[in-house]
C-alpha cells in the first residue's frame, strides 16, 4: 500500500487543494495541518516539502499551487 501525506497550513489555497486532490485519491491520505501541528514542520521539511499545500506519495513530493513557504510555518 502506498503512503500518502498531505501537508497544509489551513489557508484557502490549501483547503481547496485538499478538497480537489487529497480527498479524491484511492488510498487513504494522512492530512497534516502544520498550523495546528507545528511539531511536524521538520518532518515535512525532511520529506522535501518546500511550500504548502504539498502531497507526498511514497517519498515523492508534489507541490500544489503555492499557499505558503514552509519557512513561514516555523
VOMAR-351330 format. One line per field, with one value per residue (C-alpha): residue number from 1; x, y, z. Coordinates in nm, 3 decimals, padded with zeros to 5 digits. Each point is the difference from the previous one (the first is absolute). Example, Ala and Ser with C-alpha at 12.3 -4.5 7.8 and 13.67 -1.06 7.14 Angstrom:
<recs>
k c(1 2)
u c(01.230 00.137)
v c(-00.450 00.344)
w c(00.780 -00.066)
</recs>
This chain:
<recs>
k c(1 2 3 4 5 6 7 8 9 10 11 12 13 14 15 16 17 18 19 20 21 22 23 24 25 26 27 28 29 30 31 32 33 34 35 36 37 38 39 40 41 42 43 44 45 46 47 48 49 50 51 52 53 54 55 56 57 58 59 60 61 62 63 64 65 66 67 68 69 70 71 72 73 74)
u c(00.000 00.122 00.054 -00.142 00.030 -00.161 00.170 -00.183 -00.035 -00.379 -00.004 -00.262 00.250 00.081 -00.363 -00.087 00.285 -00.112 -00.351 00.113 00.295 00.046 -00.364 -00.012 00.290 -00.079 00.234 -00.052 00.184 00.136 -00.080 00.241 -00.101 00.340 -00.158 -00.147 00.275 00.312 00.201 -00.024 00.154 00.345 -00.145 -00.153 00.330 00.192 -00.249 00.097 -00.300 00.092 -00.347 -00.357 -00.228 00.210 -00.076 00.269 -00.064 00.253 00.270 -00.071 -00.108 -00.271 -00.027 -00.354 -00.047 00.176 -00.163 00.302 00.368 00.078 00.236 -00.301 -00.137 00.310)
v c(00.000 00.349 00.254 00.345 00.308 00.335 00.293 00.332 00.319 00.035 00.297 00.020 -00.129 -00.299 -00.082 00.018 -00.237 -00.237 -00.020 -00.014 -00.238 -00.177 -00.095 -00.168 -00.243 -00.371 -00.066 00.163 00.329 00.122 00.371 00.212 00.358 00.152 00.310 -00.225 -00.265 00.213 -00.286 -00.168 00.285 -00.160 -00.330 00.175 00.176 -00.329 -00.146 00.273 00.226 00.361 00.156 -00.094 -00.141 -00.303 -00.368 -00.260 -00.343 -00.273 00.260 00.205 00.361 00.164 00.373 00.118 00.368 00.224 00.092 00.064 -00.078 -00.261 00.250 00.218 -00.279 -00.033)
w c(00.000 -00.082 00.273 -00.071 00.225 -00.085 00.177 00.016 00.201 -00.002 -00.238 -00.279 -00.260 00.222 00.078 -00.369 -00.085 00.277 -00.142 -00.362 00.027 00.334 00.049 -00.341 00.029 00.020 00.292 00.340 00.043 00.332 00.026 00.203 00.083 00.072 00.153 00.271 00.001 -00.012 00.151 -00.343 -00.203 00.024 -00.125 -00.300 -00.069 00.019 -00.249 -00.248 00.046 -00.084 00.002 00.084 -00.112 -00.087 -00.041 00.067 -00.150 00.066 00.063 -00.314 00.062 -00.207 00.066 -00.074 -00.079 00.255 00.327 00.223 00.023 00.263 00.164 00.085 00.219 00.219)
</recs>
